[in-house]
Amino acid sequence: MPKPQPSMVAINPVIADRAGDFEDWLRTVLVPATRDHRPEQLDRWEVLRATKEEDGQVIFAFFFYGGEAAEWQMEPILAQALGAALAFG
């Protein structure tokens, strides 16, 4: 079954030297937080990583399927999972 058109696309440039750390953070923090606190969203987003760096940055593109833009804000998910002090400190 094909995925519906994205309801939001977010482009996130990451310093090339930190791109691996960012990927690790996605896998070890954001995905588990989403699974635990927003399981209905888990299969409704994906992230793609550029294969080459440009100007010292690697681009990550996030595609979110369905819902409103506010539904896809990471801050509330991270605050639920980590507590406000860790999520924003």
MOPAC internal coordinates of N, CA, C and O (Angstrom, degrees):
PM7 1SCF
backbone

  N    0.0000 0     0.00 0     0.00 0    0    0    0
  C    1.4436 1     0.00 0     0.00 0    1    0    0
  C    1.5329 1   108.53 1     0.00 0    2    1    0
  O    1.2310 1   119.42 1   -54.91 1    3    2    1
  N    1.3170 1   118.71 1   125.09 1    3    2    1
  C    1.4664 1   120.11 1  -178.60 1    5    3    2
  C    1.5194 1   111.49 1   -70.51 1    6    5    3
  O    1.2310 1   121.67 1   -29.81 1    7    6    5
  N    1.3382 1   114.40 1   150.19 1    7    6    5
  C    1.4572 1   119.67 1   177.64 1    9    7    6
  C    1.5208 1   109.68 1   -75.03 1   10    9    7
  O    1.2310 1   120.21 1   -32.44 1   11   10    9
  N    1.3336 1   117.21 1   147.56 1   11   10    9
  C    1.4659 1   119.26 1   174.85 1   13   11   10
  C    1.5290 1   110.05 1   -69.01 1   14   13   11
  O    1.2310 1   120.73 1   -13.02 1   15   14   13
  N    1.2953 1   116.22 1   166.98 1   15   14   13
  C    1.4579 1   121.26 1   176.12 1   17   15   14
  C    1.5286 1   109.28 1   -60.65 1   18   17   15
  O    1.2310 1   120.32 1   -34.49 1   19   18   17
  N    1.3411 1   116.99 1   145.51 1   19   18   17
  C    1.4698 1   119.11 1   178.51 1   21   19   18
  C    1.5231 1   110.86 1   -62.37 1   22   21   19
  O    1.2310 1   120.95 1   -35.53 1   23   22   21
  N    1.3234 1   115.78 1   144.47 1   23   22   21
  C    1.4572 1   120.11 1   174.18 1   25   23   22
  C    1.5186 1   110.42 1   -91.26 1   26   25   23
  O    1.2310 1   120.71 1   164.10 1   27   26   25
  N    1.3416 1   116.25 1   -15.90 1   27   26   25
  C    1.4579 1   120.47 1   177.68 1   29   27   26
  C    1.5259 1   108.04 1  -157.43 1   30   29   27
  O    1.2310 1   121.14 1   -38.32 1   31   30   29
  N    1.3062 1   115.43 1   141.68 1   31   30   29
  C    1.4540 1   122.64 1   174.36 1   33   31   30
  C    1.5216 1   106.84 1  -124.48 1   34   33   31
  O    1.2310 1   120.17 1   -48.36 1   35   34   33
  N    1.3245 1   117.29 1   131.64 1   35   34   33
  C    1.4656 1   121.66 1   178.46 1   37   35   34
  C    1.5200 1   108.34 1  -124.42 1   38   37   35
  O    1.2310 1   120.96 1   -47.51 1   39   38   37
  N    1.3126 1   115.76 1   132.49 1   39   38   37
  C    1.4529 1   122.25 1   178.33 1   41   39   38
  C    1.5228 1   107.60 1  -106.31 1   42   41   39
  O    1.2310 1   120.92 1   -52.12 1   43   42   41
  N    1.3293 1   115.85 1   127.88 1   43   42   41
  C    1.4597 1   120.65 1  -176.16 1   45   43   42
  C    1.5235 1   109.52 1  -128.07 1   46   45   43
  O    1.2310 1   119.79 1   -76.12 1   47   46   45
  N    1.3461 1   118.00 1   103.88 1   47   46   45
  C    1.4601 1   119.47 1   174.71 1   49   47   46
  C    1.5290 1   110.12 1   -77.38 1   50   49   47
  O    1.2310 1   120.78 1   -41.63 1   51   50   49
  N    1.3281 1   116.12 1   138.37 1   51   50   49
  C    1.4550 1   122.17 1  -179.19 1   53   51   50
  C    1.5285 1   107.45 1  -128.28 1   54   53   51
  O    1.2310 1   120.39 1   -42.19 1   55   54   53
  N    1.3155 1   116.86 1   137.81 1   55   54   53
  C    1.4604 1   120.65 1   176.38 1   57   55   54
  C    1.5284 1   107.73 1   -55.29 1   58   57   55
  O    1.2310 1   120.81 1   -49.41 1   59   58   57
  N    1.3193 1   116.06 1   130.59 1   59   58   57
  C    1.4653 1   121.51 1  -172.47 1   61   59   58
  C    1.5266 1   112.66 1   -52.94 1   62   61   59
  O    1.2310 1   119.98 1   138.62 1   63   62   61
  N    1.3185 1   117.64 1   -41.38 1   63   62   61
  C    1.4629 1   120.85 1  -179.66 1   65   63   62
  C    1.5245 1   112.87 1   -65.77 1   66   65   63
  O    1.2310 1   119.99 1   163.21 1   67   66   65
  N    1.3271 1   117.63 1   -16.79 1   67   66   65
  C    1.4652 1   121.66 1  -178.14 1   69   67   66
  C    1.5282 1   112.82 1  -108.06 1   70   69   67
  O    1.2310 1   119.82 1  -178.69 1   71   70   69
  N    1.3259 1   117.95 1     1.31 1   71   70   69
  C    1.4648 1   121.11 1  -176.01 1   73   71   70
  C    1.5297 1   111.66 1   -60.43 1   74   73   71
  O    1.2310 1   119.71 1   139.02 1   75   74   73
  N    1.3170 1   118.15 1   -40.98 1   75   74   73
  C    1.4651 1   120.72 1   177.53 1   77   75   74
  C    1.5181 1   111.71 1   -63.64 1   78   77   75
  O    1.2310 1   120.58 1   139.32 1   79   78   77
  N    1.3407 1   116.49 1   -40.68 1   79   78   77
  C    1.4678 1   120.72 1   177.18 1   81   79   78
  C    1.5280 1   110.72 1   -63.23 1   82   81   79
  O    1.2310 1   120.83 1   140.15 1   83   82   81
  N    1.3317 1   116.01 1   -39.85 1   83   82   81
  C    1.4680 1   120.30 1   179.24 1   85   83   82
  C    1.5265 1   110.24 1   -64.08 1   86   85   83
  O    1.2310 1   120.37 1   136.42 1   87   86   85
  N    1.3230 1   116.89 1   -43.58 1   87   86   85
  C    1.4679 1   120.00 1   176.44 1   89   87   86
  C    1.5199 1   111.34 1   -60.35 1   90   89   87
  O    1.2310 1   120.32 1   136.22 1   91   90   89
  N    1.3238 1   116.99 1   -43.78 1   91   90   89
  C    1.4679 1   120.81 1   177.39 1   93   91   90
  C    1.5214 1   110.80 1   -60.38 1   94   93   91
  O    1.2310 1   120.40 1   137.89 1   95   94   93
  N    1.3365 1   116.85 1   -42.11 1   95   94   93
  C    1.4705 1   120.97 1   179.12 1   97   95   94
  C    1.5218 1   110.36 1   -62.51 1   98   97   95
  O    1.2310 1   120.23 1   137.86 1   99   98   97
  N    1.3241 1   117.16 1   -42.14 1   99   98   97
  C    1.4662 1   119.77 1   177.40 1  101   99   98
  C    1.5282 1   110.48 1   -57.82 1  102  101   99
  O    1.2310 1   120.90 1   133.03 1  103  102  101
  N    1.3513 1   115.89 1   -46.97 1  103  102  101
  C    1.4695 1   120.72 1  -177.22 1  105  103  102
  C    1.5182 1   113.44 1   -69.36 1  106  105  103
  O    1.2310 1   120.41 1   140.80 1  107  106  105
  N    1.3440 1   116.82 1   -39.20 1  107  106  105
  C    1.4687 1   119.65 1  -171.31 1  109  107  106
  C    1.5291 1   114.31 1   -96.94 1  110  109  107
  O    1.2310 1   120.25 1   161.37 1  111  110  109
  N    1.3228 1   117.13 1   -18.63 1  111  110  109
  C    1.4670 1   119.80 1  -178.70 1  113  111  110
  C    1.5248 1   111.69 1  -117.37 1  114  113  111
  O    1.2310 1   120.02 1   120.49 1  115  114  113
  N    1.3241 1   117.57 1   -59.51 1  115  114  113
  C    1.4656 1   119.79 1  -172.43 1  117  115  114
  C    1.5250 1   112.87 1   -67.94 1  118  117  115
  O    1.2310 1   119.91 1   133.31 1  119  118  117
  N    1.3273 1   117.77 1   -46.69 1  119  118  117
  C    1.4697 1   119.06 1  -179.66 1  121  119  118
  C    1.5271 1   111.53 1   -62.83 1  122  121  119
  O    1.2310 1   118.77 1   133.06 1  123  122  121
  N    1.3425 1   119.96 1   -46.94 1  123  122  121
  C    1.4727 1   118.39 1   176.78 1  125  123  122
  C    1.5406 1   112.86 1   -62.46 1  126  125  123
  O    1.2310 1   120.06 1   142.42 1  127  126  125
  N    1.3299 1   117.50 1   -37.58 1  127  126  125
  C    1.4691 1   119.72 1   178.47 1  129  127  126
  C    1.5213 1   110.51 1   -63.63 1  130  129  127
  O    1.2310 1   120.53 1   138.75 1  131  130  129
  N    1.3206 1   116.60 1   -41.25 1  131  130  129
  C    1.4669 1   120.29 1   177.88 1  133  131  130
  C    1.5214 1   110.41 1   -65.73 1  134  133  131
  O    1.2310 1   120.39 1   135.77 1  135  134  133
  N    1.3101 1   116.85 1   -44.23 1  135  134  133
  C    1.4726 1   120.79 1   179.63 1  137  135  134
  C    1.5274 1   111.12 1   -59.48 1  138  137  135
  O    1.2310 1   120.35 1   138.52 1  139  138  137
  N    1.3345 1   116.94 1   -41.48 1  139  138  137
  C    1.4612 1   121.04 1  -176.01 1  141  139  138
  C    1.5320 1   113.23 1   -79.64 1  142  141  139
  O    1.2310 1   120.03 1   145.95 1  143  142  141
  N    1.3336 1   117.55 1   -34.05 1  143  142  141
  C    1.4637 1   119.65 1  -171.45 1  145  143  142
  C    1.5224 1   115.10 1  -115.09 1  146  145  143
  O    1.2310 1   119.68 1   164.62 1  147  146  145
  N    1.3186 1   118.22 1   -15.38 1  147  146  145
  C    1.4674 1   122.20 1   176.89 1  149  147  146
  C    1.5312 1   109.85 1  -143.02 1  150  149  147
  O    1.2310 1   120.09 1  -123.76 1  151  150  149
  N    1.3263 1   117.44 1    56.24 1  151  150  149
  C    1.4741 1   119.46 1  -174.39 1  153  151  150
  C    1.5243 1   113.13 1   -58.27 1  154  153  151
  O    1.2310 1   119.83 1   153.34 1  155  154  153
  N    1.3108 1   117.93 1   -26.66 1  155  154  153
  C    1.4674 1   120.35 1   179.64 1  157  155  154
  C    1.5304 1   111.90 1   -67.45 1  158  157  155
  O    1.2310 1   120.11 1   163.34 1  159  158  157
  N    1.3257 1   117.40 1   -16.66 1  159  158  157
  C    1.4586 1   121.13 1  -179.61 1  161  159  158
  C    1.5336 1   112.66 1   -96.41 1  162  161  159
  O    1.2310 1   119.51 1   169.26 1  163  162  161
  N    1.2801 1   118.55 1   -10.74 1  163  162  161
  C    1.4615 1   121.72 1  -169.43 1  165  163  162
  C    1.5262 1   113.29 1   -55.43 1  166  165  163
  O    1.2310 1   119.68 1   137.25 1  167  166  165
  N    1.3051 1   118.21 1   -42.75 1  167  166  165
  C    1.4626 1   120.74 1  -178.05 1  169  167  166
  C    1.5268 1   112.59 1   -95.98 1  170  169  167
  O    1.2310 1   120.48 1  -165.66 1  171  170  169
  N    1.3225 1   116.68 1    14.34 1  171  170  169
  C    1.4643 1   120.22 1  -176.86 1  173  171  170
  C    1.5214 1   113.09 1  -111.48 1  174  173  171
  O    1.2310 1   120.19 1  -164.68 1  175  174  173
  N    1.3373 1   117.25 1    15.32 1  175  174  173
  C    1.4580 1   119.35 1   175.06 1  177  175  174
  C    1.5206 1   108.75 1  -146.72 1  178  177  175
  O    1.2310 1   121.77 1   -23.53 1  179  178  177
  N    1.3097 1   114.21 1   156.47 1  179  178  177
  C    1.4579 1   120.26 1   176.16 1  181  179  178
  C    1.5173 1   108.21 1  -149.13 1  182  181  179
  O    1.2310 1   121.50 1   -19.70 1  183  182  181
  N    1.3142 1   114.73 1   160.30 1  183  182  181
  C    1.4567 1   120.56 1   179.57 1  185  183  182
  C    1.5253 1   108.42 1  -131.22 1  186  185  183
  O    1.2310 1   121.51 1   -41.13 1  187  186  185
  N    1.3138 1   114.72 1   138.87 1  187  186  185
  C    1.4567 1   121.85 1   176.58 1  189  187  186
  C    1.5191 1   108.44 1  -118.46 1  190  189  187
  O    1.2310 1   121.11 1   -36.40 1  191  190  189
  N    1.3348 1   115.48 1   143.60 1  191  190  189
  C    1.4601 1   121.76 1   179.49 1  193  191  190
  C    1.5205 1   108.59 1  -113.19 1  194  193  191
  O    1.2310 1   120.20 1   -47.18 1  195  194  193
  N    1.3232 1   117.23 1   132.82 1  195  194  193
  C    1.4562 1   120.92 1   175.54 1  197  195  194
  C    1.5209 1   109.57 1   -60.56 1  198  197  195
  O    1.2310 1   120.70 1   -32.83 1  199  198  197
  N    1.3140 1   116.26 1   147.17 1  199  198  197
  C    1.4541 1   120.18 1  -178.24 1  201  199  198
  C    1.5252 1   112.60 1   -82.50 1  202  201  199
  O    1.2310 1   120.36 1   161.31 1  203  202  201
  N    1.3259 1   116.91 1   -18.69 1  203  202  201
  C    1.4656 1   120.72 1  -179.87 1  205  203  202
  C    1.5189 1   109.31 1  -129.93 1  206  205  203
  O    1.2310 1   121.49 1   -30.76 1  207  206  205
  N    1.3126 1   114.76 1   149.24 1  207  206  205
  C    1.4634 1   119.10 1   173.95 1  209  207  206
  C    1.5247 1   109.15 1   -85.01 1  210  209  207
  O    1.2310 1   121.35 1   -25.90 1  211  210  209
  N    1.3068 1   115.02 1   154.10 1  211  210  209
  C    1.4564 1   121.01 1   176.94 1  213  211  210
  C    1.5196 1   108.06 1  -139.98 1  214  213  211
  O    1.2310 1   120.67 1   -51.16 1  215  214  213
  N    1.3063 1   116.32 1   128.84 1  215  214  213
  C    1.4661 1   122.07 1  -178.50 1  217  215  214
  C    1.5238 1   111.68 1    53.86 1  218  217  215
  O    1.2310 1   120.40 1  -142.45 1  219  218  217
  N    1.3382 1   116.84 1    37.55 1  219  218  217
  C    1.4563 1   121.35 1   177.16 1  221  219  218
  C    1.5191 1   114.35 1    76.47 1  222  221  219
  O    1.2310 1   119.97 1  -167.17 1  223  222  221
  N    1.3423 1   117.67 1    12.83 1  223  222  221
  C    1.4586 1   121.66 1  -179.56 1  225  223  222
  C    1.5192 1   110.84 1  -127.72 1  226  225  223
  O    1.2310 1   121.57 1   -26.89 1  227  226  225
  N    1.3232 1   114.59 1   153.11 1  227  226  225
  C    1.4615 1   122.42 1   171.90 1  229  227  226
  C    1.5233 1   106.01 1  -116.11 1  230  229  227
  O    1.2310 1   120.71 1   -48.37 1  231  230  229
  N    1.3157 1   116.26 1   131.63 1  231  230  229
  C    1.4640 1   120.88 1  -178.78 1  233  231  230
  C    1.5262 1   109.62 1   -92.38 1  234  233  231
  O    1.2310 1   121.32 1   -48.50 1  235  234  233
  N    1.3246 1   115.08 1   131.50 1  235  234  233
  C    1.4578 1   122.98 1   171.27 1  237  235  234
  C    1.5294 1   106.47 1  -111.87 1  238  237  235
  O    1.2310 1   120.42 1   -49.58 1  239  238  237
  N    1.3239 1   116.81 1   130.42 1  239  238  237
  C    1.4637 1   121.56 1   178.45 1  241  239  238
  C    1.5289 1   108.14 1  -113.60 1  242  241  239
  O    1.2310 1   121.19 1   -54.19 1  243  242  241
  N    1.3137 1   115.32 1   125.81 1  243  242  241
  C    1.4593 1   122.32 1   179.03 1  245  243  242
  C    1.5224 1   108.71 1  -104.61 1  246  245  243
  O    1.2310 1   120.53 1   -46.65 1  247  246  245
  N    1.3210 1   116.58 1   133.35 1  247  246  245
  C    1.4562 1   122.92 1   176.94 1  249  247  246
  C    1.5195 1   107.93 1  -118.25 1  250  249  247
  O    1.2310 1   120.80 1   -54.56 1  251  250  249
  N    1.3146 1   116.08 1   125.44 1  251  250  249
  C    1.4613 1   122.66 1  -178.56 1  253  251  250
  C    1.5225 1   108.38 1  -116.59 1  254  253  251
  O    1.2310 1   120.61 1   -49.84 1  255  254  253
  N    1.3171 1   116.45 1   130.16 1  255  254  253
  C    1.4601 1   121.81 1  -173.59 1  257  255  254
  C    1.5213 1   110.35 1  -111.04 1  258  257  255
  O    1.2310 1   120.86 1   -60.04 1  259  258  257
  N    1.3232 1   115.95 1   119.96 1  259  258  257
  C    1.4534 1   122.33 1   176.59 1  261  259  258
  C    1.5172 1   112.58 1    82.18 1  262  261  259
  O    1.2310 1   121.30 1   -20.07 1  263  262  261
  N    1.3097 1   115.12 1   159.93 1  263  262  261
  C    1.4510 1   120.90 1   177.62 1  265  263  262
  C    1.5179 1   113.50 1    80.64 1  266  265  263
  O    1.2310 1   121.77 1     1.72 1  267  266  265
  N    1.3024 1   114.21 1  -178.28 1  267  266  265
  C    1.4608 1   122.79 1   179.82 1  269  267  266
  C    1.5248 1   109.55 1   -95.81 1  270  269  267
  O    1.2310 1   120.90 1   -20.71 1  271  270  269
  N    1.3266 1   115.88 1   159.29 1  271  270  269
  C    1.4672 1   120.81 1   179.91 1  273  271  270
  C    1.5312 1   111.36 1   -56.34 1  274  273  271
  O    1.2310 1   119.89 1   140.34 1  275  274  273
  N    1.3286 1   117.81 1   -39.66 1  275  274  273
  C    1.4676 1   121.11 1  -178.41 1  277  275  274
  C    1.5303 1   111.85 1   -61.65 1  278  277  275
  O    1.2310 1   120.56 1   150.67 1  279  278  277
  N    1.3081 1   116.54 1   -29.33 1  279  278  277
  C    1.4669 1   121.62 1   179.91 1  281  279  278
  C    1.5311 1   111.51 1   -65.67 1  282  281  279
  O    1.2310 1   120.56 1   157.51 1  283  282  281
  N    1.3271 1   116.54 1   -22.49 1  283  282  281
  C    1.4589 1   121.23 1  -174.42 1  285  283  282
  C    1.5231 1   113.82 1   -99.69 1  286  285  283
  O    1.2310 1   119.46 1  -171.66 1  287  286  285
  N    1.2937 1   118.64 1     8.34 1  287  286  285
  C    1.4558 1   121.19 1   178.12 1  289  287  286
  C    1.5293 1   109.75 1   -66.71 1  290  289  287
  O    1.2310 1   120.40 1   -49.60 1  291  290  289
  N    1.3186 1   116.84 1   130.40 1  291  290  289
  C    1.4657 1   121.00 1  -178.12 1  293  291  290
  C    1.5227 1   112.89 1   -76.35 1  294  293  291
  O    1.2310 1   119.75 1   149.82 1  295  294  293
  N    1.3220 1   118.08 1   -30.18 1  295  294  293
  C    1.4640 1   120.26 1  -173.75 1  297  295  294
  C    1.5250 1   113.60 1   -55.12 1  298  297  295
  O    1.2310 1   119.10 1   132.93 1  299  298  297
  N    1.3420 1   119.31 1   -47.07 1  299  298  297
  C    1.4781 1   117.74 1   179.51 1  301  299  298
  C    1.5242 1   113.47 1   -63.59 1  302  301  299
  O    1.2310 1   120.24 1   143.57 1  303  302  301
  N    1.3264 1   117.14 1   -36.43 1  303  302  301
  C    1.4630 1   120.50 1   179.09 1  305  303  302
  C    1.5267 1   110.02 1   -65.45 1  306  305  303
  O    1.2310 1   120.98 1   134.47 1  307  306  305
  N    1.3309 1   115.74 1   -45.53 1  307  306  305
  C    1.4676 1   119.71 1  -179.97 1  309  307  306
  C    1.5209 1   111.52 1   -66.83 1  310  309  307
  O    1.2310 1   119.79 1   141.96 1  311  310  309
  N    1.3354 1   118.00 1   -38.04 1  311  310  309
  C    1.4619 1   120.49 1   178.01 1  313  311  310
  C    1.5253 1   110.63 1   -62.98 1  314  313  311
  O    1.2310 1   120.42 1   139.82 1  315  314  313
  N    1.3288 1   116.80 1   -40.18 1  315  314  313
  C    1.4659 1   119.91 1   177.24 1  317  315  314
  C    1.5279 1   110.77 1   -64.16 1  318  317  315
  O    1.2310 1   120.71 1   137.17 1  319  318  317
  N    1.3187 1   116.24 1   -42.83 1  319  318  317
  C    1.4559 1   120.58 1  -175.18 1  321  319  318
  C    1.5177 1   113.50 1   -76.91 1  322  321  319
  O    1.2310 1   120.20 1   140.07 1  323  322  321
  N    1.3301 1   117.22 1   -39.93 1  323  322  321
  C    1.4637 1   121.12 1  -171.53 1  325  323  322
  C    1.5191 1   114.03 1  -111.07 1  326  325  323
  O    1.2310 1   120.32 1   165.25 1  327  326  325
  N    1.3201 1   116.99 1   -14.75 1  327  326  325
  C    1.4523 1   120.92 1  -170.65 1  329  327  326
  C    1.5213 1   108.36 1    88.28 1  330  329  327
  O    1.2310 1   120.64 1   -30.22 1  331  330  329
  N    1.3006 1   116.38 1   149.78 1  331  330  329
  C    1.4607 1   121.02 1  -174.94 1  333  331  330
  C    1.5272 1   112.41 1   -59.44 1  334  333  331
  O    1.2310 1   119.82 1   140.77 1  335  334  333
  N    1.3236 1   117.95 1   -39.23 1  335  334  333
  C    1.4716 1   120.55 1  -176.64 1  337  335  334
  C    1.5257 1   111.49 1   -62.62 1  338  337  335
  O    1.2310 1   120.03 1   136.85 1  339  338  337
  N    1.3180 1   117.55 1   -43.15 1  339  338  337
  C    1.4640 1   120.50 1   179.68 1  341  339  338
  C    1.5198 1   111.85 1   -76.75 1  342  341  339
  O    1.2310 1   120.07 1   144.03 1  343  342  341
  N    1.3243 1   117.47 1   -35.97 1  343  342  341
  C    1.4584 1   121.14 1  -176.71 1  345  343  342
  C    1.5158 1   111.42 1   -68.22 1  346  345  343
  O    1.2310 1   120.26 1   146.48 1  347  346  345
  N    1.3293 1   117.11 1   -33.52 1  347  346  345
  C    1.4636 1   120.04 1  -173.78 1  349  347  346
  C    1.5207 1   114.01 1  -121.34 1  350  349  347
  O    1.2310 1   120.13 1  -179.85 1  351  350  349
  N    1.3267 1   117.37 1     0.15 1  351  350  349
  C    1.4542 1   121.29 1  -175.47 1  353  351  350
  C    1.4410 1   112.70 1   -82.67 1  354  353  351
  O    1.2310 1   120.10 1   180.00 1  355  354  353

